[in-house]
Amino acid sequence: MAIEGILKAFKEGRLDLDEAKTQISSSYFEEIEGTTIDHSRQARTGQAEVIFAQSKTTPQVLSAFKRIADNGNNVLATRVREEAGEALQAEFPDLAYSETANLASLVINEPERLTTPIGVITAGTSDLSVAEEAALTAEFYGSPVLRINDVGVAGIHRLFARLEEIKTCRTLVVVAGMEGALPSVVGGLVAKPVIAVPTSIGYGASFNGLAALLGMLNSCASGVSVVNIDNGFGAGFQAHRINQL
């Protein structure tokens, strides 16, 4: 319950003083199943806390998800394993779960839907999991997404064939593994902010995405920024923030 609702309930006699104090205190943050839920993040930043489900147990994911939802916020969880995804679907009938992105979301309050699209571009189909994490994150917050897949530098003509579509987007998330060259190419072709996402896809000397990360950090194209390896969420979130401006 929001603080305004707690104060109203106290004023109307539906809560005593001690219960009102307890609820106000827990409306900022509370510890559940070893996880401290930051309930005030929505008020501070405009977006509620996101659950990073990797290495969390299914009960930890469920309890955190439920408390954020009970507080009246939309809920997003990343790196959700299949077992936890099935448990969430059983608990929340309106939940959306993507096996491709390992991402679960529940919309309680419909966000403002923007009209300008974000482009999410992959070098190869093997990068799709990270790209979908970015795309679904942006859509969760209210940005429409144009998905363009498998247009890497090994067949650069595929990218050129989609260039006019790409130019309609306000900002671009470009996802690539291997040598990570695609964001530099895109950055040299369009007058848009490019958020580069290195993935851990590639053979041995790619070092689980380090080669792509270093290639993107050393890009000679202007307007390219880089997030961490496999961080589709961070890219999708930042792209939406730019789209809101």
Summary of the structure (lengths in Angstrom):
residues: 245
radius of gyration: 20.3
end to end distance: 29.8
largest distance: 69.2
contacts: 822
relative contact order: 0.10
helix: 44%
strand: 18%
